[in-house]
Amino acid sequence: MRPAAPASVAVMSDSTTTTGPTTDDAKASHHLDIVIDRPWRAVYEYASDPRNLPHWAAGLAGSEVQREVSQWSMNSPMGRVLVSFVPENEYGVMDHSVTLPTGESVLNPLRVLPLGEDRCEVVFTLRRGTMSEQEFAEDAAAVAEDLVQLKELCEQQ
């Protein structure tokens, strides 16, 4: 297990919604970000390659990644999952869907934004869905740790 994420990973904001007054809607998503001292394109190329996910996404650590037509399959603590990324693009968009063993599919919005020539910001939008507050907080902490790992790997290149 990696140490807790340092303060460099920030929760940018909580989303708000106008579709209903429930507590669940008030915290529908968190935007977590980290600044990486590498050009955005280098970070994008590394992070958008599904074969690199097990190196920086702890839930897939040590997993063998296999290409399956238009998706990638790998093991997770929940069992075998399928991952589908949006096509390569010039905007730093790395949205990807993860299809769980139950058949449920979860969209993970992920972006790399340039901050000059040699720095970028990676932003992950974590959606609450049906998670309890505790599960949501634990998932946010795990994503923050993953972003720290991504930063460390990219800055070593």
Secondary structure, 3 states (H helix, E strand, C coil): CCCCCCCCCEEEEECCCCCCCCHHHHCCEEEEEEEECCCHHHHHHHHCCHHHHHHHCHHHCCCCCEEECCEEEEEECCEEEEEEECCCCCCCECCEEEECCCCCEEEECEEEEECCCCCEEEEEEEECCCCCHHHHHHHHHHHHHHHHHHHHHHHHC
